[in-house]
Amino acid sequence: MSTDIPFVSDIERQRSRTDVSANFYNEALKASKEFRREYQERKNVVKWSEMPMERSADGLIKHIINEGMNTKECAIDIYMQFLAVNGATGTSRHLTEEVAFVIEGHGYDLHYDVKFRCEDEFVWEWETTPKKYEWGPGDFIYIPPYCAHKRFNTSDQEARVVVINSRMVKAIGFDWFDQLEPAEGFEDLWVPPAD
């Protein structure tokens, strides 16, 4: 069925030719050009001595790749987590899934799975009883999106675990990352969640 009503009204047609007030498209072209120039100067290799240590609310970590480190990697962050003998991380959750690889030590993760539904807004509900996953050297650990999780070292040596997270979900506007509780001894660094 055809109609004679135009898709664009005369008012919108007139408005489109006046009061130009934005330069977003041209600025995006310039930013892309600058990114491609600057990208060539970024690091392909990060030496061990260039990987900064950080006392964080989740414990002691060494950044292997991070968006603040001027590398060519633009999609993931990687860090090594150090867990003292009988130590633990804090409890955190983030909308990205997480993968981890155990270098040394034995322990377990507690995962509080999440269920959600979308009504007028997202409604999140976390399990009150966690699932327990034991791990040791050479094991791979998977943490689902927005699952609240905590890692424990049960061995008589320091545990080291390499943790990998994606930056992509953050880039599309879902920068949902909360430290629900700090690691013991790192309380001074804790930023409590808003909700």
Disulfide bonds with the S-S distance in Angstrom:
none
